[in-house]
Amino acid sequence: MTSRDRVLKTLKHREPDRIPIDLGGMRSTGIHAKAYWKLVDYLGYCDLPVKVFDIHQMLALIDEEIRREVRSDVIELKRLNGGFGTRIDSWIRREIFEDGSRYLFPDGFDPKVKEDGSLAIERDGVEVARMPRGGHYFDRSNFPLAQAESKEEISALVLPKLTDEEIEFLKGQLSGIRESTDCAVIGAFGGNFFEAGHLMFGYQEFMERLITDRSLMEFFLDRLLETYIVDLEKYLSNVGDDIDIIQIGDDYGTQENTAISPRIFRSVFKPRLKDLCDFIHRKKPDLFIFLHSCGSVYTFIPDFIKVGVQILNPVQTNAKNMEPERLKKEFGRDIVFWGGGCDTQHVLPFGTLKDLEDDIRRRIDIFSPGGGFVFAPIHNIQAEVSPGKIFRLFECAYEYGSR
């Protein structure tokens, strides 16, 4: 069975020859560049450079050699933007970490060292992101609509983003993927509403304005939807026949609860999410829609299913109401659980190898019956996890998932 066949079979809620595995199939099943460097060396590929394709999260691009070593069945069709105005069609060397100069970064990445030792990314003289001294990530520090008061200001900044140049970049990636692998392909589209509000207005500003200035925020969301449909039309027309899954995302949960009330979600966000899913299903009925949403989203899972979402990630089972047994029993026939394969908050970084193996086996026993489960850790593997533990994570998933 090919990797693609294996993934598609489990997405149809049937049991494949073994449980599909994902490392780096999308931006929440990946690995921090520092951890990846150590893993690459551990596996004997000491000459491989480490390409950081996601500046915000400092995620490493998974090389084909490493994908084969961990038996990952999925590859991401990556967008051109590497974050904060960078692009991943060419690479430059930068020494921003203490562990050497083997890191390559997207073209346009040129952070400035500040007096306090932090690193700042600037665009047109404005700081847009910063990494604190000793930090692992760049956090956004500029929110272009924070002071916006009019529809005109919103319309001027919320525009379609998919260019003809990027389409050619996507097509080039696809040719390489299809020629060299038999993997399933996830098209990383995006299409978020809730997170887009946080990125454009700032977290607190957007949350407050959902209550105090709802009409303008709904205009913003409608404008987003319009631009997404324009981009989706172009995206699906050009690459829709060559991908298997399309990924959209919004973090609707926190560790303890949903991030917004069910009333606000169902009246403001759900209708627009449905419009997005409806368009995809009409345009490409065979594509599976993958929704990334961290946190405690148990309350919203029936809504996700109803609007047409078929895959849920990262399945944050240590958030409130997200127990694996509960999720599988209530929703296992209607949605695929992509993730939830290992506790990345506690067990992976701090547990023993036995703790890790026991955790993986327990979760496979819960999620895998009847298909509908793709193994991935709960979100990205962090910088300080040891390479031996990382490799054992995927080795154990392969061994136990092949029974």
C-alpha positions as CSV (number, residue, x, y, z in Angstrom):
1,M,0.0,0.0,0.0
2,T,1.4,3.4,-0.9
3,S,1.6,6.2,1.6
4,R,-1.2,8.1,-0.3
5,D,-3.4,5.0,-0.4
6,R,-2.8,4.5,3.3
7,V,-3.8,8.0,4.2
8,L,-6.9,8.1,1.9
9,K,-8.1,4.8,3.3
10,T,-8.0,6.0,6.8
11,L,-9.6,9.3,5.8
12,K,-12.6,7.2,4.6
13,H,-12.8,5.6,8.1
14,R,-11.4,2.3,7.0
15,E,-8.4,0.6,8.6
16,P,-5.3,0.6,6.3
17,D,-2.3,-1.8,6.5
18,R,-0.8,0.4,9.2
19,I,-1.6,3.7,10.9
20,P,-0.5,6.7,8.7
21,I,2.3,8.8,10.2
22,D,2.8,12.5,9.8
23,L,5.9,14.6,10.5
24,G,5.8,18.0,8.8
25,G,2.7,17.5,6.8
26,M,1.5,20.9,7.9
27,R,2.7,23.7,10.2
28,S,1.4,22.1,13.4
29,T,2.8,18.6,12.9
30,G,6.4,19.8,12.5
31,I,9.6,20.2,14.4
32,H,11.5,23.2,15.7
33,A,14.7,23.8,13.8
34,K,17.0,23.2,16.8
35,A,15.4,19.8,17.5
36,Y,15.5,18.9,13.8
37,W,19.3,19.7,13.6
38,K,19.9,17.3,16.5
39,L,17.7,14.6,14.9
40,V,19.4,15.0,11.5
41,D,22.8,14.4,13.1
42,Y,21.5,11.6,15.3
43,L,20.3,9.8,12.1
44,G,23.7,10.3,10.4
45,Y,22.9,13.0,7.9
46,C,25.4,15.5,9.3
47,D,25.9,17.3,6.0
48,L,22.2,18.3,5.6
49,P,21.5,22.0,6.1
50,V,18.5,22.9,8.2
51,K,16.1,25.0,6.3
52,V,13.8,27.1,8.5
53,F,10.7,27.6,6.3
54,D,8.4,29.1,9.0
55,I,10.0,32.1,10.7
56,H,7.3,32.6,13.3
57,Q,7.5,29.1,14.7
58,M,11.1,28.4,13.6
59,L,10.0,25.2,11.9
60,A,12.4,23.0,9.9
61,L,11.6,21.8,6.4
62,I,11.6,18.0,6.5
63,D,14.2,16.6,4.1
64,E,13.2,13.5,2.1
65,E,15.9,11.4,3.8
66,I,14.4,12.2,7.2
67,R,10.8,11.7,6.1
68,R,11.8,8.2,5.0
69,E,13.6,7.5,8.2
70,V,10.5,8.3,10.3
71,R,8.1,6.8,7.7
72,S,6.0,9.9,7.3
73,D,3.2,9.4,4.8
74,V,2.4,13.1,4.2
75,I,4.0,16.1,2.5
76,E,2.9,19.7,2.7
77,L,2.5,21.8,-0.4
78,K,4.0,25.0,1.1
79,R,3.0,28.6,0.5
80,L,5.7,30.9,-0.8
81,N,5.6,33.2,2.3
82,G,8.0,32.1,5.0
83,G,6.6,34.7,7.4
84,F,7.0,38.4,8.0
85,G,7.7,39.3,4.4
86,T,10.2,36.4,3.6
87,R,10.0,33.9,0.8
88,I,11.0,30.3,0.6
89,D,12.0,30.1,-3.1
90,S,15.6,31.0,-2.1
91,W,17.6,30.6,1.0
92,I,20.2,32.6,2.9
93,R,22.5,31.7,5.8
94,R,22.1,33.5,9.1
95,E,23.7,32.7,12.5
96,I,21.0,33.6,15.1
97,F,21.3,30.5,17.3
98,E,24.3,29.5,19.5
99,D,24.6,26.1,18.0
100,G,26.2,27.0,14.7
101,S,25.7,28.2,11.2
102,R,24.1,25.3,9.4
103,Y,20.7,27.1,9.4
104,L,19.3,28.4,6.1
105,F,16.5,31.0,6.3
106,P,14.0,32.3,3.7
107,D,15.1,35.1,1.5
108,G,14.4,38.4,3.1
109,F,15.2,37.3,6.6
110,D,17.6,39.8,8.1
111,P,16.8,40.4,11.8
112,K,18.5,43.2,13.8
113,V,20.1,42.7,17.2
114,K,18.6,45.1,19.7
115,E,20.3,46.5,22.8
116,D,18.6,43.9,25.1
117,G,19.9,41.1,22.9
118,S,16.5,40.4,21.3
119,L,16.2,40.1,17.5
120,A,13.8,42.3,15.6
121,I,12.4,42.0,12.0
122,E,11.7,45.3,10.4
123,R,9.8,46.2,7.2
124,D,9.9,49.7,5.8
125,G,11.3,51.0,9.1
126,V,8.6,49.4,11.2
127,E,9.2,46.5,13.6
128,V,6.9,43.6,12.7
129,A,8.2,40.8,14.9
130,R,10.7,40.1,17.7
131,M,12.4,37.2,19.3
132,P,13.5,37.8,22.9
133,R,17.1,37.0,23.9
134,G,17.4,33.2,24.4
135,G,14.0,32.7,22.8
136,H,12.8,30.1,20.3
137,Y,10.2,32.0,18.2
138,F,9.4,35.4,16.6
139,D,6.2,37.0,18.0
140,R,4.3,39.5,15.9
141,S,4.6,43.0,17.2
142,N,2.8,45.1,14.6
143,F,-1.0,44.9,14.0
144,P,-1.9,47.0,10.9
145,L,-5.6,47.4,11.6
146,A,-5.3,48.1,15.4
147,Q,-6.5,51.7,14.9
148,A,-8.8,51.1,12.0
149,E,-12.2,52.8,12.2
150,S,-13.6,52.5,8.7
151,K,-14.5,50.0,6.0
152,E,-12.1,51.8,3.7
153,E,-9.1,51.2,5.9
154,I,-10.0,47.5,6.1
155,S,-10.6,47.1,2.4
156,A,-7.3,48.7,1.6
157,L,-5.3,46.1,3.6
158,V,-7.5,42.9,3.2
159,L,-6.8,41.8,-0.3
160,P,-6.3,38.6,-2.3
161,K,-2.7,37.3,-1.9
162,L,-2.3,34.4,-4.3
163,T,-0.2,35.7,-7.3
164,D,0.6,34.0,-10.6
165,E,4.2,33.8,-9.4
166,E,3.2,31.8,-6.3
167,I,1.1,29.5,-8.5
168,E,4.2,28.6,-10.5
169,F,6.0,28.0,-7.3
170,L,3.3,25.6,-6.1
171,K,3.3,23.8,-9.4
172,G,7.0,23.3,-9.2
173,Q,6.8,21.8,-5.7
174,L,4.1,19.5,-6.8
175,S,6.1,18.1,-9.7
176,G,8.9,17.3,-7.4
177,I,6.7,15.7,-4.8
178,R,4.8,13.5,-7.3
179,E,8.0,12.4,-9.1
180,S,10.0,11.4,-6.0
181,T,7.4,10.2,-3.5
182,D,4.1,8.3,-3.2
183,C,2.9,10.5,-0.3
184,A,-0.4,12.2,0.3
185,V,-0.2,15.9,-0.2
186,I,-1.7,18.6,2.1
187,G,-2.3,21.9,0.4
188,A,-1.6,24.6,3.0
189,F,-4.2,27.2,2.2
190,G,-4.9,29.0,5.5
191,G,-8.3,30.7,5.3
192,N,-8.5,31.7,8.9
193,F,-11.0,34.2,10.4
194,F,-10.5,34.2,14.1
195,E,-6.7,34.3,13.9
196,A,-6.7,36.8,11.1
197,G,-8.5,39.2,13.4
198,H,-5.8,38.7,16.0
199,L,-3.1,39.2,13.5
200,M,-4.6,42.3,11.9
201,F,-6.0,44.0,15.0
202,G,-4.2,42.5,17.9
203,Y,-5.6,39.9,20.2
204,Q,-7.2,42.1,22.8
205,E,-8.3,44.7,20.3
206,F,-10.1,42.2,18.1
207,M,-11.8,40.4,21.0
208,E,-13.1,43.6,22.5
209,R,-14.3,44.9,19.1
210,L,-16.3,41.7,18.5
211,I,-18.5,43.0,21.3
212,T,-18.1,46.8,21.0
213,D,-17.8,47.2,17.2
214,R,-19.4,44.1,15.9
215,S,-20.7,45.5,12.6
216,L,-17.2,46.7,11.5
217,M,-15.6,43.3,12.6
218,E,-18.3,41.5,10.6
219,F,-17.4,43.7,7.6
220,F,-13.7,42.7,8.1
221,L,-14.7,39.0,8.2
222,D,-16.9,39.3,5.1
223,R,-14.0,41.0,3.3
224,L,-11.7,38.2,4.4
225,L,-14.2,35.6,3.0
226,E,-14.3,37.5,-0.3
227,T,-10.6,37.4,-0.7
228,Y,-10.3,33.8,0.3
229,I,-12.9,32.8,-2.3
230,V,-10.9,34.7,-5.0
231,D,-7.7,33.0,-3.9
232,L,-9.4,29.6,-3.6
233,E,-10.7,29.8,-7.1
234,K,-7.2,30.3,-8.4
235,Y,-5.6,27.8,-6.0
236,L,-8.0,25.0,-6.7
237,S,-8.1,25.6,-10.4
238,N,-4.4,25.3,-10.6
239,V,-3.4,22.7,-8.0
240,G,-6.6,21.2,-6.7
241,D,-6.4,18.1,-8.8
242,D,-2.9,17.3,-7.5
243,I,-3.5,17.6,-3.7
244,D,-5.5,15.2,-1.5
245,I,-6.3,17.5,1.5
246,I,-6.7,21.2,1.9
247,Q,-5.8,22.7,5.2
248,I,-7.5,25.7,6.8
249,G,-7.1,26.7,10.4
250,D,-8.3,28.8,13.3
251,D,-7.5,28.4,17.0
252,Y,-10.9,28.4,18.6
253,G,-9.8,26.9,21.9
254,T,-7.7,27.5,25.0
255,Q,-6.4,25.0,27.5
256,E,-9.5,25.3,29.7
257,N,-12.3,26.3,27.4
258,T,-13.3,27.6,24.0
259,A,-11.7,30.9,23.2
260,I,-15.0,32.5,22.4
261,S,-18.6,31.8,23.5
262,P,-20.7,29.3,21.5
263,R,-23.1,32.1,20.7
264,I,-20.4,34.3,19.1
265,F,-18.9,31.3,17.3
266,R,-22.2,30.2,15.9
267,S,-23.5,33.6,14.9
268,V,-20.2,35.2,13.6
269,F,-17.7,32.6,12.6
270,K,-19.5,29.4,11.8
271,P,-21.5,30.8,8.9
272,R,-18.4,32.1,7.2
273,L,-16.5,28.9,7.9
274,K,-19.4,27.1,6.2
275,D,-19.3,29.3,3.2
276,L,-15.6,28.5,2.8
277,C,-16.1,24.8,3.1
278,D,-19.1,24.8,0.8
279,F,-17.0,26.5,-1.9
280,I,-14.2,23.9,-1.6
281,H,-16.7,21.0,-1.7
282,R,-18.5,22.4,-4.7
283,K,-15.2,23.1,-6.6
284,K,-13.4,19.9,-5.6
285,P,-15.8,17.4,-4.1
286,D,-13.0,14.8,-3.6
287,L,-10.8,17.0,-1.5
288,F,-10.7,16.4,2.3
289,I,-11.0,19.6,4.4
290,F,-8.5,19.7,7.3
291,L,-9.2,22.1,10.1
292,H,-6.5,23.1,12.6
293,S,-7.8,24.3,15.9
294,C,-5.9,24.1,19.1
295,G,-7.3,23.8,22.6
296,S,-10.6,22.8,24.1
297,V,-12.9,22.7,21.1
298,Y,-15.1,19.8,22.2
299,T,-18.2,22.1,22.2
300,F,-17.5,23.1,18.6
301,I,-16.8,19.7,17.0
302,P,-20.4,19.0,16.0
303,D,-20.4,22.5,14.3
304,F,-17.2,21.7,12.5
305,I,-18.7,18.4,11.2
306,K,-21.9,20.1,10.2
307,V,-20.2,22.8,8.1
308,G,-18.1,20.1,6.2
309,V,-14.8,19.8,8.0
310,Q,-13.6,16.2,7.7
311,I,-10.3,16.3,9.6
312,L,-9.5,17.8,13.0
313,N,-6.0,18.7,14.2
314,P,-4.0,18.8,16.6
315,V,-6.5,16.9,18.9
316,Q,-5.2,18.6,22.1
317,T,-6.3,15.8,24.4
318,N,-4.8,17.4,27.5
319,A,-7.2,20.4,27.1
320,K,-10.4,20.4,29.1
321,N,-13.2,18.0,27.7
322,M,-10.8,16.6,25.1
323,E,-10.3,13.1,26.5
324,P,-9.4,10.6,23.7
325,E,-12.0,8.1,24.7
326,R,-14.7,10.7,24.7
327,L,-13.7,12.1,21.3
328,K,-13.5,8.7,19.6
329,K,-16.8,7.5,21.0
330,E,-18.8,10.7,20.2
331,F,-17.2,11.8,16.9
332,G,-15.0,9.0,15.6
333,R,-17.5,8.0,12.8
334,D,-17.8,11.6,11.5
335,I,-14.4,13.2,11.7
336,V,-10.8,12.1,11.3
337,F,-8.5,12.7,14.3
338,W,-5.1,13.9,12.9
339,G,-2.9,14.2,15.9
340,G,-3.4,13.4,19.5
341,G,-0.8,10.6,19.2
342,C,1.5,11.8,21.9
343,D,1.4,14.3,24.8
344,T,3.8,17.0,23.7
345,Q,3.3,19.2,26.8
346,H,4.5,16.7,29.4
347,V,5.3,13.2,28.2
348,L,7.5,13.9,25.2
349,P,9.7,16.6,26.7
350,F,9.9,15.3,30.3
351,G,8.8,11.6,30.4
352,T,11.0,8.5,30.1
353,L,11.1,6.4,27.0
354,K,8.8,4.0,28.7
355,D,6.4,6.8,29.5
356,L,6.5,7.8,25.9
357,E,5.9,4.3,24.5
358,D,3.0,3.7,26.9
359,D,1.4,7.0,26.0
360,I,1.7,6.3,22.2
361,R,0.3,2.7,22.5
362,R,-2.6,3.8,24.7
363,R,-3.6,6.5,22.2
364,I,-3.3,4.2,19.2
365,D,-5.5,1.7,21.0
366,I,-8.2,4.4,21.5
367,F,-8.1,6.3,18.2
368,S,-7.2,3.7,15.5
369,P,-10.1,1.2,15.5
370,G,-12.2,1.7,12.4
371,G,-9.7,4.0,10.8
372,G,-10.0,7.8,11.0
373,F,-6.7,8.3,12.8
374,V,-3.4,9.8,11.5
375,F,-0.6,9.6,14.0
376,A,1.1,12.9,14.8
377,P,2.1,14.4,18.1
378,I,-0.1,17.1,19.6
379,H,1.4,20.1,17.8
380,N,5.0,20.7,16.9
381,I,8.0,19.0,18.5
382,Q,9.8,21.7,20.6
383,A,13.5,22.8,20.5
384,E,14.8,20.9,23.5
385,V,13.4,17.4,23.0
386,S,16.2,14.9,22.5
387,P,16.8,13.3,19.1
388,G,16.7,9.8,20.6
389,K,13.3,10.4,22.0
390,I,12.0,12.0,18.8
391,F,13.1,9.0,16.7
392,R,11.6,6.6,19.2
393,L,8.3,8.5,19.0
394,F,7.9,7.6,15.3
395,E,9.5,4.2,15.6
396,C,7.0,3.2,18.3
397,A,4.1,4.6,16.3
398,Y,5.2,2.6,13.2
399,E,5.8,-0.7,15.2
400,Y,2.6,-0.5,17.2
401,G,0.5,0.9,14.4
402,S,1.5,-2.0,12.1
403,R,0.0,-4.7,14.2
